[in-house]
Amino acid sequence: MSFATYYMHLIFASIPSLVSPDLILYILPILTVAILFFSLKIMFYKAPKLRRAR
């Protein structure tokens, strides 16, 4: 078990919740990919159009 996994188990085991602590190992990568996807979407698709220099 890596240090990150160990500390995630310690943190999320102390929080009483309906989900199991092992579920966090699936949620965190999905959350990371979602944040990356939305930030790339904002950067490339919703970026303000710049005027061309003359």
Steps between C-alpha positions, in 0.01 A plus 500: 500500500639839405525794736224689317263204526584457868432863583182507289373202701584678824326821393189346352462230765463770763216663304179307554337458163278269301773405256780260583857633526601285201254690281716813543770327292257497209351845559828695518635402154158564343485839670853582382420410140176699515678812630767461231238456228298806605811718535618401149150562367497849650852576376444394139130532425379786719815711482449862395584566137809717466541764234782452253786752525561714191 
